[in-house]
Amino acid sequence: MTFPTGPYGWTPPPPPKPGVIPLAPLGLGEILGGAFATLGRHWKQLLAVALVAYGGAALLLGATLAIAYAAVADHLPRVFDPPPGQGPSWEDGQPLLIALAAVWAVGIVALLLANAVLYAACPAVLQDAVLGRPTTFGVVWGRAWKRMPAVLGTVFLTALIILVPIALFWIGIVGVVVAMIAAASDAFTSSPALPLLAMFGALLVAPVSTWLWVRYSLAPAAAVFEGQGALAAMGRSADLVRGAWWRIFGITLLAGLLAGLVSLVCYVIQQVFSLLISVPGASFDEVDSGGEAVAAFSVLFVMILLAQLVSQIVAATFPQLVAGLLYVDQRIRKENLAPTLAEAAVQAVPVSR
């Protein structure tokens, strides 16, 4: 009888790792490490997508503000500086309120679209990062923009579903308040039932909302990886999360905490540099010339911008990258996706930079 020999002895060979993760069921360290590795390899593409998405949102909001200002400019003096002895009239205040509501609505829509593009860009980047392929901004942007409506649908529907139990809870609270006021005029102020009911209701609503959030947390990744519509992607997420809810919840929560920690560190750095800028005597006492002062100030300002940039990129992308890797992990575990990925990695044609 012969015994197997080879470089690995009795230990099976490690799974292939063409990209940021091994093509096998992933542990916590491999998921977090893969997300950080993706940020390290493809931060330029993610940064470019973020700049275009949020820059476009800012331009749209700025244009809306300009149009709104032009529309109500004649009413502003009569609202904020009325003649002595007179108050603002409704005829002047109404257009201003309408303009503010329109700007607010456009701002919300623009931010939702920008977030959806960035949420779609994270799994779009992972499609190449998992297989070890280089990618470009054009490739990532094309995938993200194409799948943005579906991703936006998953985000909107998930938020709507999560808000249902919260809305029902507050409707119940309002009903209790109305009933108590109708029963006795002093019941509302003297009875402790309302705050106790609110606390009990919050304890019931929070687990339901959390369960729904985790259940549909993989929907954006499914919408991009599989080209699914919003409803189909949410169904896929529910199927993949089933049986692994606690694991996905814990890893997702940890990813959010890590992103928050990075944002906090960057915020502290920003405050330190902001303090240095706001107290020139503490920073520029040793500076001999105006040119050196400008250079020192410019360095501090750039450091503040870099800290803000790092904070925004990590906070916006790291949790989504973790969610995308959880999606891949669940498909490897449940659908044996690893051989398909390994074959795709071997056959992949590198994308020119």
C-alpha positions in Angstrom: 0.0 0.0 0.0 1.4 3.4 -0.9 0.7 6.6 1.0 0.2 9.9 -0.7 3.2 12.1 -0.8 3.8 15.6 -1.9 4.6 19.1 -0.7 1.5 19.2 1.4 1.7 15.7 3.0 -1.6 14.9 4.6 -2.7 18.5 4.4 -4.9 19.4 1.4 -3.5 22.2 -0.7 -4.8 25.7 0.0 -7.7 27.0 -2.1 -6.7 29.2 -5.0 -6.5 32.9 -4.3 -6.4 34.9 -7.6 -7.6 38.1 -6.0 -8.4 39.6 -2.6 -9.9 36.5 -1.1 -9.3 32.7 -1.3 -12.0 30.9 -3.3 -13.4 29.0 -0.4 -15.7 29.6 2.5 -14.4 32.8 4.2 -13.7 33.5 7.8 -14.1 36.9 9.5 -10.4 37.8 8.9 -10.6 36.9 5.3 -13.7 39.0 4.7 -12.4 42.1 6.5 -8.9 41.6 5.0 -10.5 41.3 1.5 -12.4 44.5 2.0 -9.3 46.4 3.0 -7.3 44.8 0.2 -9.9 45.9 -2.3 -9.7 49.5 -0.9 -6.0 49.4 -1.2 -6.0 48.1 -4.8 -8.9 50.0 -6.3 -9.2 53.1 -4.2 -8.6 55.3 -7.3 -11.6 53.8 -9.1 -13.8 54.1 -6.0 -12.6 57.7 -5.3 -13.3 58.7 -8.9 -16.8 57.2 -8.8 -17.4 59.0 -5.5 -16.2 62.3 -6.9 -18.2 62.1 -10.0 -21.4 61.0 -8.2 -21.3 63.4 -5.3 -19.8 66.2 -7.5 -22.8 65.7 -9.9 -25.2 65.8 -7.0 -23.5 69.0 -5.7 -23.8 70.6 -9.2 -27.4 69.7 -9.5 -28.1 71.1 -6.0 -26.2 74.3 -6.9 -28.1 74.8 -10.1 -31.4 74.3 -8.2 -30.4 76.8 -5.6 -29.5 79.3 -8.3 -32.8 78.8 -10.1 -34.7 79.0 -6.8 -32.9 82.2 -5.8 -33.7 83.8 -9.2 -37.3 82.9 -8.8 -37.8 84.4 -5.3 -35.2 87.2 -5.3 -37.9 89.9 -5.5 -39.7 88.5 -2.5 -36.6 88.2 -0.2 -36.4 91.8 0.9 -40.0 92.0 1.7 -39.8 88.8 3.8 -36.5 89.5 5.7 -36.5 93.3 5.7 -40.2 94.4 5.6 -41.2 98.1 6.0 -41.3 99.4 9.5 -44.5 98.4 11.3 -45.3 95.6 8.8 -44.7 91.9 8.9 -44.0 89.5 6.0 -47.1 88.8 3.9 -48.2 85.4 2.8 -47.9 86.4 -0.8 -44.2 86.9 -0.3 -43.6 84.0 2.1 -45.4 81.3 0.0 -43.0 81.4 -3.0 -40.0 81.3 -0.6 -41.5 78.2 1.2 -42.1 76.5 -2.2 -38.6 77.2 -3.4 -37.1 75.8 -0.1 -39.2 72.7 -0.4 -38.1 72.2 -4.1 -34.4 72.6 -3.2 -34.8 70.2 -0.3 -36.5 67.6 -2.5 -33.9 67.9 -5.3 -31.1 67.6 -2.7 -32.7 64.4 -1.3 -33.1 62.9 -4.7 -29.5 63.9 -5.8 -28.1 62.3 -2.6 -30.0 59.1 -3.0 -28.8 58.8 -6.6 -25.2 59.5 -5.6 -25.4 56.9 -2.8 -26.9 54.3 -5.2 -24.1 54.8 -7.7 -21.5 54.3 -4.9 -23.3 51.3 -3.5 -23.4 49.8 -7.0 -19.7 50.6 -7.5 -18.5 48.5 -4.6 -19.7 45.1 -6.0 -18.8 46.3 -9.4 -15.2 46.6 -8.2 -15.4 43.3 -6.4 -16.2 41.6 -9.7 -12.6 42.2 -10.7 -11.0 42.3 -7.3 -12.1 38.7 -6.4 -10.8 37.4 -9.7 -7.5 39.3 -9.5 -8.2 41.4 -12.6 -7.2 45.1 -12.9 -10.0 47.5 -13.8 -10.5 51.0 -14.8 -12.8 53.9 -13.8 -14.7 53.5 -17.1 -15.5 49.8 -16.5 -16.5 50.4 -12.8 -18.6 53.5 -13.7 -20.4 51.7 -16.6 -21.3 48.8 -14.4 -22.4 51.0 -11.5 -24.5 53.4 -13.6 -26.2 50.5 -15.4 -27.2 48.8 -12.1 -27.9 52.0 -10.2 -31.7 52.0 -10.7 -31.9 48.4 -9.3 -29.6 49.2 -6.4 -31.6 52.3 -5.6 -34.8 50.2 -5.7 -33.3 47.7 -3.2 -32.2 50.6 -0.8 -35.6 52.3 -1.1 -37.7 49.2 -0.6 -35.5 48.0 2.3 -35.8 51.3 4.0 -39.6 51.3 3.4 -40.0 47.8 4.8 -37.9 48.6 7.9 -39.9 51.8 8.5 -43.3 49.8 8.5 -43.0 48.5 12.1 -41.7 51.8 13.3 -44.6 53.6 11.7 -47.1 51.1 13.1 -45.6 51.6 16.6 -45.9 55.4 16.4 -49.5 55.1 15.1 -50.2 53.0 18.1 -48.6 55.6 20.4 -50.7 58.4 18.8 -53.8 56.3 19.3 -53.0 55.8 23.0 -52.4 59.5 23.4 -55.7 60.4 21.8 -57.5 57.8 23.9 -55.9 59.0 27.2 -56.7 62.7 26.4 -60.3 61.7 25.6 -60.6 59.7 28.8 -59.3 62.4 31.2 -57.7 65.7 30.6 -55.0 65.1 33.2 -54.3 61.4 32.2 -51.7 62.4 29.7 -49.5 64.2 32.3 -50.1 62.1 35.3 -50.1 58.5 34.0 -46.7 56.7 33.6 -48.3 54.3 31.1 -47.3 56.2 28.0 -43.5 56.3 28.5 -43.6 52.7 29.6 -45.5 51.8 26.5 -43.1 53.7 24.3 -40.1 51.9 25.9 -41.8 48.5 25.5 -42.7 49.3 21.9 -39.2 50.4 21.1 -37.8 47.1 22.4 -40.2 45.2 20.1 -39.7 47.4 17.0 -35.8 47.4 17.1 -35.3 43.7 16.7 -37.9 43.5 13.9 -36.2 46.3 12.0 -32.8 44.9 12.6 -33.9 41.5 11.4 -35.3 43.0 8.2 -32.2 45.1 7.6 -29.9 42.1 7.8 -32.3 39.9 5.7 -32.0 42.3 2.8 -28.5 43.6 3.3 -27.1 41.5 0.4 -29.6 42.9 -2.1 -27.4 45.6 -3.6 -24.7 43.0 -4.3 -27.2 40.6 -5.9 -28.5 43.4 -8.1 -25.0 44.1 -9.4 -23.4 40.6 -9.5 -26.5 38.8 -11.0 -28.1 41.7 -12.9 -31.3 41.2 -10.8 -34.1 43.7 -10.5 -34.8 45.3 -7.1 -37.5 42.7 -6.0 -35.6 39.7 -7.3 -32.4 40.9 -5.6 -34.2 41.3 -2.3 -35.5 37.7 -2.7 -32.0 36.5 -3.4 -30.6 38.3 -0.4 -33.3 36.7 1.8 -32.4 33.2 0.4 -28.6 33.7 1.0 -29.0 35.1 4.5 -31.3 32.3 5.6 -29.5 30.1 8.1 -26.6 32.6 8.5 -28.4 35.6 10.0 -26.4 35.9 13.1 -23.1 35.6 11.3 -24.0 38.2 8.7 -25.3 40.5 11.4 -22.1 40.3 13.5 -19.8 40.8 10.6 -21.8 43.7 9.1 -22.0 45.3 12.6 -18.3 45.0 13.0 -17.7 46.5 9.6 -19.8 49.4 10.5 -18.0 49.9 13.8 -14.6 49.7 12.0 -15.7 52.3 9.4 -17.0 54.5 12.2 -13.6 54.2 14.1 -11.7 55.2 11.0 -14.1 58.2 10.5 -13.6 59.1 14.2 -9.8 59.0 13.8 -10.0 61.2 10.7 -12.3 63.6 12.5 -9.8 64.0 15.3 -7.1 64.6 12.8 -9.3 67.2 11.1 -9.9 69.0 14.4 -6.2 69.1 15.3 -5.3 70.6 11.9 -8.3 73.0 12.1 -7.1 74.2 15.5 -3.6 74.8 14.1 -5.2 76.9 11.2 -7.5 78.8 13.5 -4.6 79.8 15.9 -2.0 81.2 13.5 0.3 82.3 16.4 0.5 78.7 17.5 1.6 77.5 14.1 3.4 80.3 12.3 5.5 81.9 15.0 8.7 80.5 13.5 7.8 81.4 9.9 9.9 84.3 8.6 8.2 85.2 5.3 4.7 85.4 3.9 5.5 82.8 1.3 6.4 80.3 4.0 3.3 81.1 5.9 1.1 80.4 2.8 3.0 77.2 2.2 2.5 76.0 5.8 -1.2 77.0 5.7 -1.6 75.1 2.4 -0.1 72.0 3.9 -2.4 72.1 6.9 -5.4 72.6 4.6 -4.5 69.7 2.3 -4.1 67.5 5.4 -7.6 68.4 6.5 -9.0 67.6 3.0 -7.2 64.3 2.9 -8.5 63.3 6.3 -12.0 64.2 5.2 -11.6 62.3 2.0 -10.3 59.1 3.7 -13.1 59.3 6.2 -15.8 59.6 3.5 -14.4 56.9 1.3 -14.0 54.4 4.1 -17.4 55.2 5.7 -19.2 54.9 2.4 -17.5 52.0 0.8 -16.1 49.6 3.4 -19.4 48.3 4.8 -20.6 47.8 1.2 -17.4 45.9 0.2 -17.9 43.7 3.3 -21.5 43.1 2.2 -20.4 42.2 -1.3 -17.8 39.7 0.1 -20.5 38.2 2.4 -22.6 37.7 -0.8 -19.8 35.9 -2.5 -19.1 33.8 0.7 -22.7 32.8 1.0 -22.8 31.7 -2.6 -19.6 29.7 -2.2 -21.1 28.0 0.9 -24.6 27.4 -0.5 -24.1 27.1 -4.3 -20.5 25.9 -4.6 -19.5 29.0 -6.5 -15.8 28.6 -5.9 -15.0 26.3 -9.0 -16.9 28.8 -11.3 -14.9 31.7 -9.9 -11.6 29.8 -10.2 -12.3 29.0 -13.8 -13.3 32.6 -14.5 -10.1 33.8 -12.9 -8.0 31.5 -15.2 -9.9 32.6 -18.3 -10.0 36.2 -17.4 -8.5 38.6 -19.8 -6.7 41.5 -18.0 -8.2 44.9 -18.5 -5.7 47.5 -19.8 -5.1 50.4 -17.5 
